[in-house]
């Protein structure tokens, strides 16, 4: 029931916007958004309401950090197999 | 996401013990099965499904009462489509509509207000279900009704709050959990700070996770890293929309119109402050304040239905004797078999791949 879909704002008129959701156009309310959005921004839409602005940069950063850790873990394991990696 | 899967394998080997990881959002459960994630994880990792489906935890009595209300001549009931087939003690809303009850499925609660404007001589009752993702929308609808003086709009309040249910689940100690995949969209509204008790009281690591296969694998990798580093933090993988403080505007709107209340979760029981009732000044929006049909006892599950154990992650759906025999999506006995996000319905849908494995 908590399904929500990132949607692109096509036009905006005060607290109403027309968004593109996978090619379909829908009217959504912006009253719940904590920050301003512009045409072209992406918002997360749930049952006719935008509930948050989508920050793709933050998502990329999180993924980058995890991949970095994966690479680090791998190289460390090669250097000193098992040692220092005792389970709790 | 080869790198992440490799990381998961390596971390789980290093941790070297069995791990129970619970997801508490029906959308996560559905995606995990859709992408076959259970099958590609190391054997030491078991994914459990928790009480993450608001449809599934709605009580039989509330369905019965809603049906009773929808049968009155001066009532139009509006509801999300997910609720239509949930079995009451005798009928579902879908059955009641076939018998003539005035029930309209809406995509957004706001549509109820259009219906109210067009039907001034009737009371419009929105069956208000859903977790924190959905609640702000309902608060916004009530606000619009208040501001535009749409007096014939009411709700039947059945919304539920997730953190008190998690606290209840952990408190009962019925199941050992090594990590939580926390819901992405509920947390978009409530943020990550509110889950602090999972870390401080129970020392269990958690990651608020998005819904793609990559997101879920990343979330699991982040959990394993925490377990390996002996941390129990509340981390955010779904950083594109989840902030530590959540959506404050949505939260303040919720608590403008609602206050926490005792709520009954189907199959689980009564949980303190896990539901919402309308606050002072707005009680007239609650249909129960106008129209009290009758008080009923807390409901009993249909004979043999193990919904409660399934919702708590103690049993998997195939362990229930009704599963796939007397209880199927086309003829559900328990609510978990109804919703697309119900644990039983998901297991049933993907049973060819998973039936034998359980």
Boltz contact constraints between the chains, C-beta under 6 A:
constraints:
  - contact:
      token1: [A, 1]
      token2: [B, 54]
      max_distance: 6.0
  - contact:
      token1: [A, 1]
      token2: [B, 82]
      max_distance: 6.0
  - contact:
      token1: [A, 1]
      token2: [B, 130]
      max_distance: 6.0
  - contact:
      token1: [A, 2]
      token2: [B, 27]
      max_distance: 6.0
  - contact:
      token1: [A, 2]
      token2: [B, 133]
      max_distance: 6.0
  - contact:
      token1: [A, 2]
      token2: [B, 185]
      max_distance: 6.0
  - contact:
      token1: [A, 3]
      token2: [B, 27]
      max_distance: 6.0
  - contact:
      token1: [A, 4]
      token2: [B, 185]
      max_distance: 6.0
  - contact:
      token1: [A, 31]
      token2: [B, 140]
      max_distance: 6.0
  - contact:
      token1: [A, 32]
      token2: [B, 136]
      max_distance: 6.0
  - contact:
      token1: [A, 32]
      token2: [B, 250]
      max_distance: 6.0
  - contact:
      token1: [A, 34]
      token2: [B, 247]
      max_distance: 6.0
  - contact:
      token1: [A, 34]
      token2: [B, 248]
      max_distance: 6.0
  - contact:
      token1: [A, 34]
      token2: [B, 249]
      max_distance: 6.0
  - contact:
      token1: [A, 44]
      token2: [B, 241]
      max_distance: 6.0
  - contact:
      token1: [A, 46]
      token2: [B, 133]
      max_distance: 6.0
  - contact:
      token1: [A, 47]
      token2: [B, 108]
      max_distance: 6.0
  - contact:
      token1: [A, 47]
      token2: [B, 137]
      max_distance: 6.0
  - contact:
      token1: [A, 48]
      token2: [B, 108]
      max_distance: 6.0
  - contact:
      token1: [A, 48]
      token2: [B, 110]
      max_distance: 6.0
  - contact:
      token1: [A, 49]
      token2: [B, 137]
      max_distance: 6.0
  - contact:
      token1: [A, 51]
      token2: [B, 188]
      max_distance: 6.0
  - contact:
      token1: [A, 52]
      token2: [B, 188]
      max_distance: 6.0
  - contact:
      token1: [A, 52]
      token2: [B, 241]
      max_distance: 6.0
  - contact:
      token1: [A, 52]
      token2: [B, 247]
      max_distance: 6.0
  - contact:
      token1: [A, 54]
      token2: [B, 240]
      max_distance: 6.0
  - contact:
      token1: [A, 54]
      token2: [B, 241]
      max_distance: 6.0
  - contact:
      token1: [A, 55]
      token2: [B, 240]
      max_distance: 6.0
  - contact:
      token1: [A, 58]
      token2: [B, 239]
      max_distance: 6.0
  - contact:
      token1: [A, 58]
      token2: [B, 240]
      max_distance: 6.0
  - contact:
      token1: [A, 59]
      token2: [B, 239]
      max_distance: 6.0
  - contact:
      token1: [A, 59]
      token2: [B, 240]
      max_distance: 6.0
  - contact:
      token1: [A, 62]
      token2: [B, 239]
      max_distance: 6.0
  - contact:
      token1: [A, 66]
      token2: [B, 218]
      max_distance: 6.0
  - contact:
      token1: [A, 67]
      token2: [B, 3]
      max_distance: 6.0
  - contact:
      token1: [A, 70]
      token2: [B, 3]
      max_distance: 6.0
  - contact:
      token1: [A, 70]
      token2: [B, 7]
      max_distance: 6.0
  - contact:
      token1: [A, 85]
      token2: [B, 14]
      max_distance: 6.0
  - contact:
      token1: [A, 87]
      token2: [B, 15]
      max_distance: 6.0
  - contact:
      token1: [A, 87]
      token2: [B, 16]
      max_distance: 6.0
  - contact:
      token1: [A, 88]
      token2: [B, 230]
      max_distance: 6.0
